[in-house]
């Protein structure tokens, strides 16, 4: 609701070097459970789950302002490693806010830095979904230390491209739905029943296709933060906030850790666009989840987890 000479040689060299460094670091014990962390503007809720002892996975939810309930299927990865969820300030179980000075990318980067520090994470994998890929990218570009790999699930790394893609998806809807969208957006009547019905039809096709939606999906929508509308806009396909000009494609080449891009067959993050992002990151991998829309972990949880697990296993078993 982003190398001169052969880049793959440099990528491999960096991977070897970081493996040596990581093997020398001490990862503090990460107890299972939940709690709150003081950040600028309030408290954020977090939960650590899992029994495995491999490198932990830190998960960034989408939105902005879509709390982590819908990501719960990722908990199954806890058989291998600790999985860390948290609700960013303004949504879910974290403090809700109305102060728009806190609704910025910079704020959420600093907030994530605080979460990483308070949890004592020295080495970890960073998983971002949708808006979480924007946050993850900007965090990595500022604070790459400790991040062993990046997983970008249904990424939104160029909003101009995102809007072109969602415009094309709107054309697949019935004519009456398209008219409801265009007429209400022209006069900004985003609360009109016919507009909301059109948005829901789009979501059932390209956000999450599995019906009925889970209780976790209901909780995500019912506890959305005000920052969604302020930072993004009234719907997935209409951006009116500060994120509408976000584009990091010119910096994806600076990523030097192993990176996996994931998208769904019917994703708002169109497969061709996600493959384009992949082409900009040296050595990056790409996986398509068939039958899934934007929330791949809701539509195809087993396949989604399998893709993540195989990627992480490939890094840890070499």
N, C-alpha and C positions, 0 to 999 in steps of 0.2 A: 502498500500500500503502500604502474606502467613502467658493441664491444669490437673493439677493433679486431682485426685479424679473424681467426676462426672462433666464433662465439661459443661453440660447443666444447672446444678445448678449454677455454677459460672457465666455462660452467663446470666441467668435470674437475678442473684443478681446485676451484673454490669448494666443491662438494667434498673432495678429499681433505682439504685443509680444515674445513669446518668440522669434519668428523673427528679429526685429531684433537681439535680444541674442545669439542663437546665431551669427548671421553675423559678429559681432565677436570671437568667441572663437577661440582657437587650439587645435586638437585635435592633441595630440602623436602622432607616428608610432607606429603600433601594429604591431609586427612579427609576422609569422606564426610560429607555433611553440607549444611548450608549456613549462611550468615549474611552479614551486611558489612560493607566497606564504606568508610567516609570518603567522599569525593567533593570536589568543588560544587556547591549547590545542594548537597543532600547526601543521602545514603543509597548505595546500589546493592541489590540482593544478588547473591551468587550461590551456586550449588555445585559441589564436586561429587561425581558418581564414578563407580567402576572399581574393579578389583585387580586389574592388571598392573604390572610394574614397568611397562615400557614408557617411553617419552609421552607426557600428557598432551592432550588436544584441547586448546582453548577455542571456544565457539562464539562467533559474533553474529547476532541475529540481524534480521533485515528491518525494513521500515522506510526511514527511521521511525522508531516508536512502536515496532511490532514485537512484543515480548517473546521470550524464548520458548513458550509452551509448544509451539508447532515443531520445534526442533527435537522434541523428546525422543523420537526414534533413534537419534544418534547415540543415545545412552547405551545401546547394544554394543557399541564399540568398546565399552568399559570392560569387556572380558580381556582385552589386551592392555588397556591403559586407562588412566584417569581421564575423564571427560569433564570439562569445566564449562558451565553455562553461567551467564549473568544477564540481568535485564539492565539495559542502559538507562541512565537517569531519565525520568519522565514517563516510564511505562511499566506495566507488569507489577511485580512485587517491590520494585524500587520506588523511591519517592517520586511523586508526580510533580511537575513544575509548570509554571506559566511564564516564567522569566525568559524572554526570547534571547537575551544575551547569552544564555546557556545552550541555545539551540543552534550550535555551529559545529562544523567539522573539527575545527581546532579544539573545541571543548571536549568532544568525544575522543579525540586522539589523546589528550591529556588524561581524561578519565581512564582510558584503557591502560595508559602507562601506570597510573595509580593502582589499578586492579592487578596488573602483572607484578608490581613491586610488593603489594600487600600479601599476595599469595606466595611470594618467594619463588617465582618461576625463573629459573636460570636457562633451561632448555625446554622448548615446547614447539608444537606445531600450531599454526594459526589457521582456523577454518572460518571463512566469511561467507555469508549467504546474502545475495542481493545487495542492499545498502551496506551490509557487513563487508562486502568486497571493497567498497569505497573506503570505509573505515580501515580495513585491513591493509589496503594499499598505502594509504597516507601514513598509517602507523609504521609500516615497514620502512618506508622511505625516510622517516625521521628516526626510528629506533629499531634497526635491524638486528641488534644484539640479542642473542638467545633464540631467535626464530630459526628452526631447522628446516622448515618447509612451509609452503603456502598452499591452501586449498581454496579455490575460488568457485563457489557453487552458485550457478545462475548469476553471473557477474553483471554489474551495471557500471562499467568503467568509462563509458562515453555516453552521457545523457543525450547529446544530439543524435547519436546513432540509435539509442534506446527509443527515442520518440519517433524516429523514422520507422523503426521496426513495429512499434505498437500501432502506429497509424496504418501500417499494412495489415495488421491483424484485425483491426476494426472493420476493414473492407470484407472480411470473411463472414461477418455477422449479418443477420437479416436486415433488409432495407429499413424496416421500421425502427430497428435498434440503432442503426447508424444515424438515422434522422433524429432520434431522441438525444443521442450524444451530441451531434453537431449543433442542433437548435438550442439546447440548454447550455452548452459551453459558450455559445456566442453571446448569450445574455447573462452568463454566470449564475444560472439557477441550479447549482449543484445539488441542492436538497430536494429538487423536484422528484416525485415518485417515479416518473418514467425514466429519469436519468439514473436513479439508483437501481432500477430494474435492469437497465442496459449495462450498468457497471457490473452487476452480479452475473449477468450472462457472460460478459467478457471474462470475469474471474473463474467461472465454472469451466470455461474452455482453456484458459491460458495461465491461471494462477494455481488452481488445484482441481484436478479432474475427478478424483475419487469421491464418489457420493455414497452416503451422506458425509459431510465433513465431520471430522472427529471432534470430540469434546475439547481437545487441545486447540483446535482451530477456533472454536467458539470463544475460548478463553483469550486467545491472541487478539481477536477482533474486539472483544468486550473491554480489554484492558490496553487498547492502543493509546499512545501518548499524543498530546497536542502537537508535538514536534513533527508528526507526519505531515499534517496540512501546512504547517509553517515552513518546514524545510523542503518539502516535496510539492504537495498539491492535493486536489480533491479526489484523485483516482490514480491508478497505476499508469494510465496513459496520458495524463495531463500534469505537467510540471509547471508550477507557478512560483516556487520558492527558490532559495539560494542554490539548490542543487541542480537547477535546470541548465546551468552552464558548466557543470562538472565534467572534466575530461582529463584522464591521465594516460591516454594512449602514447603521448610523447615521452613518458617516463617509464613505461613498462620494461624497456630494455635495461633499466638499472637493477632489476631483480636478478639476484645471483644465487638464490637458493632453489632447490627443486620445487616445481610448481605444477599443480594439477588444476585444470579447468573442467568443470562439470556443467552440463546443461540438459534440459529435458527436451524430448522430441517436440512437444507443444509449448515450449517455454516462451515467456515474454522476452527473455534473453535468447534471441534467435541463434540456432546452431552456427550459422555462417558468421555471425558477429563474434560469437565466442571463439570460433576457430581463428578469426582475425586477431583477437587478443592473444591467443596462444602463440601465433606467429611472431609476436613482438617480444616474447619472453624466451631467452635462450634455453633450449632443451625442454621446454614445458610440454606437458602431456595433456591430452583431451579425451574426455569420455562423454558419450551421449547415453542418457537414460531413456530407453524407449517407453512410450506410453505415459510419460510424465510431463507435467507442466512445470511452472516456476518453482513450486515447492516439491522437489523431487523426493524428499524424505517423507512426505505425506502420501504421494501418489504411488511410489515404488520404494518403500523403505528397505526391503531386503537387498535389492539391486543397488540402491544408493549407498548403503553401508558396505556392500561388497566392493564397490569401486574405491571407496576411501580406504578400506582395510588393505586391499591389494596394493594400492599406491604406497601406503606407509610400510607395508611388509617389504616392498621392493627396495626401500631405502634402508631398512634395518637388517635385512638378511644378506646384503651384499658385503 
